[in-house]
Amino acid sequence: MAMLMILCPVKKKPVATGMDMPIEQVRSGQIQLTNNTLANCPECGQNHTWSGKDVI
């Protein structure tokens, strides 16, 4: 299990999503993640919508 990370689209820096799950299954599509929201990004303060394809 790993903490899922995405890139802040404003600052282009990695941020934790708060979700801990098998990253291989997310990347392979075995676990579908769509229309998730990261509220109050720690890098820029904005809200970001993300899906499994955004996981880094």
Gaussian input, Z-matrix of N, CA and C with variables (Angstrom, degrees):
# hf/3-21g

backbone

0 1
 N
 C     1     B1
 C     2     B2     1     A1
 N     3     B3     2     A2     1     D1
 C     4     B4     3     A3     2     D2
 C     5     B5     4     A4     3     D3
 N     6     B6     5     A5     4     D4
 C     7     B7     6     A6     5     D5
 C     8     B8     7     A7     6     D6
 N     9     B9     8     A8     7     D7
 C    10    B10     9     A9     8     D8
 C    11    B11    10    A10     9     D9
 N    12    B12    11    A11    10    D10
 C    13    B13    12    A12    11    D11
 C    14    B14    13    A13    12    D12
 N    15    B15    14    A14    13    D13
 C    16    B16    15    A15    14    D14
 C    17    B17    16    A16    15    D15
 N    18    B18    17    A17    16    D16
 C    19    B19    18    A18    17    D17
 C    20    B20    19    A19    18    D18
 N    21    B21    20    A20    19    D19
 C    22    B22    21    A21    20    D20
 C    23    B23    22    A22    21    D21
 N    24    B24    23    A23    22    D22
 C    25    B25    24    A24    23    D23
 C    26    B26    25    A25    24    D24
 N    27    B27    26    A26    25    D25
 C    28    B28    27    A27    26    D26
 C    29    B29    28    A28    27    D27
 N    30    B30    29    A29    28    D28
 C    31    B31    30    A30    29    D29
 C    32    B32    31    A31    30    D30
 N    33    B33    32    A32    31    D31
 C    34    B34    33    A33    32    D32
 C    35    B35    34    A34    33    D33
 N    36    B36    35    A35    34    D34
 C    37    B37    36    A36    35    D35
 C    38    B38    37    A37    36    D36
 N    39    B39    38    A38    37    D37
 C    40    B40    39    A39    38    D38
 C    41    B41    40    A40    39    D39
 N    42    B42    41    A41    40    D40
 C    43    B43    42    A42    41    D41
 C    44    B44    43    A43    42    D42
 N    45    B45    44    A44    43    D43
 C    46    B46    45    A45    44    D44
 C    47    B47    46    A46    45    D45
 N    48    B48    47    A47    46    D46
 C    49    B49    48    A48    47    D47
 C    50    B50    49    A49    48    D48
 N    51    B51    50    A50    49    D49
 C    52    B52    51    A51    50    D50
 C    53    B53    52    A52    51    D51
 N    54    B54    53    A53    52    D52
 C    55    B55    54    A54    53    D53
 C    56    B56    55    A55    54    D54
 N    57    B57    56    A56    55    D55
 C    58    B58    57    A57    56    D56
 C    59    B59    58    A58    57    D57
 N    60    B60    59    A59    58    D58
 C    61    B61    60    A60    59    D59
 C    62    B62    61    A61    60    D60
 N    63    B63    62    A62    61    D61
 C    64    B64    63    A63    62    D62
 C    65    B65    64    A64    63    D63
 N    66    B66    65    A65    64    D64
 C    67    B67    66    A66    65    D65
 C    68    B68    67    A67    66    D66
 N    69    B69    68    A68    67    D67
 C    70    B70    69    A69    68    D68
 C    71    B71    70    A70    69    D69
 N    72    B72    71    A71    70    D70
 C    73    B73    72    A72    71    D71
 C    74    B74    73    A73    72    D72
 N    75    B75    74    A74    73    D73
 C    76    B76    75    A75    74    D74
 C    77    B77    76    A76    75    D75
 N    78    B78    77    A77    76    D76
 C    79    B79    78    A78    77    D77
 C    80    B80    79    A79    78    D78
 N    81    B81    80    A80    79    D79
 C    82    B82    81    A81    80    D80
 C    83    B83    82    A82    81    D81
 N    84    B84    83    A83    82    D82
 C    85    B85    84    A84    83    D83
 C    86    B86    85    A85    84    D84
 N    87    B87    86    A86    85    D85
 C    88    B88    87    A87    86    D86
 C    89    B89    88    A88    87    D87
 N    90    B90    89    A89    88    D88
 C    91    B91    90    A90    89    D89
 C    92    B92    91    A91    90    D90
 N    93    B93    92    A92    91    D91
 C    94    B94    93    A93    92    D92
 C    95    B95    94    A94    93    D93
 N    96    B96    95    A95    94    D94
 C    97    B97    96    A96    95    D95
 C    98    B98    97    A97    96    D96
 N    99    B99    98    A98    97    D97
 C   100   B100    99    A99    98    D98
 C   101   B101   100   A100    99    D99
 N   102   B102   101   A101   100   D100
 C   103   B103   102   A102   101   D101
 C   104   B104   103   A103   102   D102
 N   105   B105   104   A104   103   D103
 C   106   B106   105   A105   104   D104
 C   107   B107   106   A106   105   D105
 N   108   B108   107   A107   106   D106
 C   109   B109   108   A108   107   D107
 C   110   B110   109   A109   108   D108
 N   111   B111   110   A110   109   D109
 C   112   B112   111   A111   110   D110
 C   113   B113   112   A112   111   D111
 N   114   B114   113   A113   112   D112
 C   115   B115   114   A114   113   D113
 C   116   B116   115   A115   114   D114
 N   117   B117   116   A116   115   D115
 C   118   B118   117   A117   116   D116
 C   119   B119   118   A118   117   D117
 N   120   B120   119   A119   118   D118
 C   121   B121   120   A120   119   D119
 C   122   B122   121   A121   120   D120
 N   123   B123   122   A122   121   D121
 C   124   B124   123   A123   122   D122
 C   125   B125   124   A124   123   D123
 N   126   B126   125   A125   124   D124
 C   127   B127   126   A126   125   D125
 C   128   B128   127   A127   126   D126
 N   129   B129   128   A128   127   D127
 C   130   B130   129   A129   128   D128
 C   131   B131   130   A130   129   D129
 N   132   B132   131   A131   130   D130
 C   133   B133   132   A132   131   D131
 C   134   B134   133   A133   132   D132
 N   135   B135   134   A134   133   D133
 C   136   B136   135   A135   134   D134
 C   137   B137   136   A136   135   D135
 N   138   B138   137   A137   136   D136
 C   139   B139   138   A138   137   D137
 C   140   B140   139   A139   138   D138
 N   141   B141   140   A140   139   D139
 C   142   B142   141   A141   140   D140
 C   143   B143   142   A142   141   D141
 N   144   B144   143   A143   142   D142
 C   145   B145   144   A144   143   D143
 C   146   B146   145   A145   144   D144
 N   147   B147   146   A146   145   D145
 C   148   B148   147   A147   146   D146
 C   149   B149   148   A148   147   D147
 N   150   B150   149   A149   148   D148
 C   151   B151   150   A150   149   D149
 C   152   B152   151   A151   150   D150
 N   153   B153   152   A152   151   D151
 C   154   B154   153   A153   152   D152
 C   155   B155   154   A154   153   D153
 N   156   B156   155   A155   154   D154
 C   157   B157   156   A156   155   D155
 C   158   B158   157   A157   156   D156
 N   159   B159   158   A158   157   D157
 C   160   B160   159   A159   158   D158
 C   161   B161   160   A160   159   D159
 N   162   B162   161   A161   160   D160
 C   163   B163   162   A162   161   D161
 C   164   B164   163   A163   162   D162
 N   165   B165   164   A164   163   D163
 C   166   B166   165   A165   164   D164
 C   167   B167   166   A166   165   D165

   B1=1.4414
   B2=1.5243
   B3=1.3111
   B4=1.4578
   B5=1.5241
   B6=1.3186
   B7=1.4554
   B8=1.5167
   B9=1.3212
   B10=1.4563
   B11=1.5218
   B12=1.3218
   B13=1.4609
   B14=1.5267
   B15=1.3207
   B16=1.4646
   B17=1.5263
   B18=1.3248
   B19=1.4605
   B20=1.5209
   B21=1.3133
   B22=1.4557
   B23=1.5247
   B24=1.3372
   B25=1.4633
   B26=1.5308
   B27=1.3136
   B28=1.4619
   B29=1.5276
   B30=1.3354
   B31=1.4686
   B32=1.5234
   B33=1.3580
   B34=1.4740
   B35=1.5289
   B36=1.3337
   B37=1.4609
   B38=1.5221
   B39=1.3468
   B40=1.4646
   B41=1.5280
   B42=1.3255
   B43=1.4612
   B44=1.5288
   B45=1.3163
   B46=1.4656
   B47=1.5235
   B48=1.3316
   B49=1.4654
   B50=1.5234
   B51=1.3244
   B52=1.4594
   B53=1.5203
   B54=1.3465
   B55=1.4662
   B56=1.5227
   B57=1.3317
   B58=1.4570
   B59=1.5239
   B60=1.3381
   B61=1.4660
   B62=1.5197
   B63=1.3372
   B64=1.4643
   B65=1.5389
   B66=1.3079
   B67=1.4653
   B68=1.5232
   B69=1.3383
   B70=1.4679
   B71=1.5261
   B72=1.3286
   B73=1.4655
   B74=1.5263
   B75=1.3150
   B76=1.4666
   B77=1.5242
   B78=1.3275
   B79=1.4660
   B80=1.5259
   B81=1.3347
   B82=1.4666
   B83=1.5314
   B84=1.3177
   B85=1.4591
   B86=1.5156
   B87=1.3461
   B88=1.4625
   B89=1.5271
   B90=1.3139
   B91=1.4660
   B92=1.5210
   B93=1.3238
   B94=1.4652
   B95=1.5309
   B96=1.3020
   B97=1.4609
   B98=1.5248
   B99=1.3189
   B100=1.4645
   B101=1.5246
   B102=1.2983
   B103=1.4695
   B104=1.5253
   B105=1.3209
   B106=1.4583
   B107=1.5242
   B108=1.3169
   B109=1.4616
   B110=1.5162
   B111=1.3273
   B112=1.4581
   B113=1.5244
   B114=1.3257
   B115=1.4655
   B116=1.5234
   B117=1.2993
   B118=1.4645
   B119=1.5227
   B120=1.3061
   B121=1.4648
   B122=1.5302
   B123=1.3420
   B124=1.4645
   B125=1.5327
   B126=1.3188
   B127=1.4683
   B128=1.5243
   B129=1.3483
   B130=1.4687
   B131=1.5265
   B132=1.3371
   B133=1.4587
   B134=1.5203
   B135=1.3312
   B136=1.4623
   B137=1.5261
   B138=1.3378
   B139=1.4602
   B140=1.5185
   B141=1.3378
   B142=1.4580
   B143=1.5242
   B144=1.3253
   B145=1.4565
   B146=1.5192
   B147=1.3464
   B148=1.4624
   B149=1.5174
   B150=1.3346
   B151=1.4645
   B152=1.5235
   B153=1.3213
   B154=1.4634
   B155=1.5171
   B156=1.3295
   B157=1.4692
   B158=1.5282
   B159=1.3305
   B160=1.4648
   B161=1.5261
   B162=1.3336
   B163=1.4613
   B164=1.5293
   B165=1.3306
   B166=1.4724
   B167=1.5127
   A1=108.43
   A2=114.02
   A3=119.50
   A4=109.37
   A5=115.40
   A6=120.56
   A7=107.99
   A8=117.23
   A9=120.81
   A10=109.43
   A11=115.19
   A12=122.57
   A13=108.78
   A14=115.82
   A15=122.05
   A16=107.19
   A17=116.29
   A18=120.08
   A19=109.30
   A20=116.13
   A21=120.29
   A22=106.34
   A23=118.31
   A24=119.82
   A25=113.52
   A26=117.50
   A27=121.05
   A28=110.78
   A29=116.57
   A30=121.74
   A31=113.51
   A32=116.60
   A33=121.74
   A34=112.02
   A35=116.21
   A36=121.90
   A37=108.90
   A38=117.85
   A39=120.26
   A40=111.99
   A41=114.96
   A42=121.71
   A43=108.95
   A44=115.70
   A45=121.34
   A46=109.69
   A47=115.91
   A48=121.03
   A49=112.34
   A50=116.71
   A51=120.43
   A52=112.49
   A53=116.57
   A54=121.21
   A55=109.46
   A56=116.18
   A57=123.14
   A58=107.94
   A59=117.01
   A60=121.20
   A61=110.03
   A62=118.16
   A63=121.48
   A64=110.87
   A65=116.87
   A66=121.47
   A67=112.09
   A68=117.55
   A69=120.50
   A70=110.64
   A71=116.22
   A72=120.28
   A73=111.55
   A74=117.24
   A75=120.35
   A76=109.33
   A77=116.58
   A78=121.12
   A79=112.18
   A80=117.40
   A81=120.52
   A82=112.12
   A83=117.19
   A84=120.45
   A85=113.84
   A86=118.36
   A87=120.69
   A88=110.93
   A89=116.41
   A90=121.82
   A91=106.49
   A92=116.34
   A93=121.60
   A94=110.04
   A95=116.05
   A96=121.48
   A97=108.06
   A98=117.00
   A99=120.66
   A100=110.16
   A101=115.29
   A102=122.82
   A103=114.00
   A104=116.56
   A105=121.36
   A106=108.12
   A107=116.36
   A108=120.16
   A109=110.18
   A110=115.11
   A111=121.69
   A112=105.55
   A113=116.48
   A114=120.69
   A115=109.94
   A116=116.32
   A117=122.64
   A118=112.20
   A119=116.38
   A120=122.70
   A121=109.80
   A122=117.94
   A123=119.81
   A124=113.45
   A125=117.51
   A126=120.40
   A127=112.89
   A128=117.40
   A129=119.18
   A130=114.34
   A131=117.53
   A132=121.05
   A133=115.53
   A134=117.61
   A135=120.78
   A136=110.70
   A137=116.41
   A138=122.55
   A139=108.01
   A140=117.14
   A141=121.95
   A142=109.98
   A143=116.97
   A144=122.13
   A145=107.44
   A146=116.45
   A147=120.30
   A148=110.13
   A149=115.21
   A150=121.88
   A151=108.53
   A152=116.27
   A153=121.21
   A154=113.67
   A155=117.88
   A156=120.40
   A157=112.12
   A158=117.39
   A159=121.70
   A160=113.20
   A161=117.30
   A162=121.23
   A163=109.66
   A164=115.21
   A165=120.08
   A166=110.64
   D1=146.79
   D2=-179.84
   D3=-145.77
   D4=151.81
   D5=174.50
   D6=-72.32
   D7=124.58
   D8=179.50
   D9=-73.53
   D10=135.34
   D11=-179.26
   D12=-122.00
   D13=146.31
   D14=172.72
   D15=-129.72
   D16=166.72
   D17=174.12
   D18=-90.97
   D19=132.77
   D20=171.87
   D21=-64.96
   D22=122.08
   D23=-177.99
   D24=-69.02
   D25=-16.13
   D26=179.69
   D27=-87.43
   D28=-53.30
   D29=-175.73
   D30=-94.13
   D31=-10.76
   D32=-179.10
   D33=59.39
   D34=36.48
   D35=177.98
   D36=-120.03
   D37=148.31
   D38=179.77
   D39=-69.01
   D40=141.24
   D41=175.74
   D42=-136.62
   D43=145.90
   D44=178.26
   D45=-76.55
   D46=140.78
   D47=179.68
   D48=-87.53
   D49=-16.21
   D50=-175.16
   D51=88.62
   D52=1.22
   D53=179.55
   D54=-107.01
   D55=130.55
   D56=-179.18
   D57=-115.67
   D58=112.63
   D59=-179.84
   D60=-158.38
   D61=169.49
   D62=-178.87
   D63=-63.68
   D64=108.57
   D65=-175.14
   D66=-62.94
   D67=-31.96
   D68=179.45
   D69=-62.81
   D70=-38.65
   D71=179.97
   D72=-71.30
   D73=-31.39
   D74=176.59
   D75=-69.76
   D76=-47.87
   D77=-177.99
   D78=-65.05
   D79=-33.59
   D80=-178.68
   D81=-82.44
   D82=-11.35
   D83=-179.79
   D84=92.23
   D85=0.32
   D86=177.92
   D87=-64.35
   D88=-33.43
   D89=174.01
   D90=-110.90
   D91=119.18
   D92=-178.44
   D93=-92.27
   D94=125.20
   D95=175.99
   D96=-123.78
   D97=120.21
   D98=179.27
   D99=-137.48
   D100=149.21
   D101=174.66
   D102=51.32
   D103=45.83
   D104=174.38
   D105=-89.69
   D106=152.74
   D107=178.93
   D108=-123.95
   D109=127.88
   D110=170.41
   D111=-94.80
   D112=110.24
   D113=-177.90
   D114=-88.38
   D115=139.09
   D116=177.22
   D117=53.27
   D118=63.00
   D119=178.55
   D120=-47.53
   D121=130.88
   D122=-179.15
   D123=-67.30
   D124=-16.73
   D125=179.05
   D126=-87.50
   D127=-40.64
   D128=-174.06
   D129=-126.37
   D130=-11.99
   D131=178.75
   D132=84.94
   D133=-5.12
   D134=-179.78
   D135=-88.79
   D136=169.39
   D137=173.10
   D138=-93.73
   D139=139.95
   D140=179.35
   D141=-127.52
   D142=131.25
   D143=172.26
   D144=-89.26
   D145=135.52
   D146=-177.86
   D147=-144.57
   D148=163.48
   D149=176.70
   D150=-136.42
   D151=-179.34
   D152=-177.96
   D153=-56.83
   D154=-31.83
   D155=-179.00
   D156=-69.24
   D157=-15.83
   D158=-179.60
   D159=-88.27
   D160=-9.09
   D161=-178.28
   D162=-67.57
   D163=133.57
   D164=179.37
   D165=-108.84

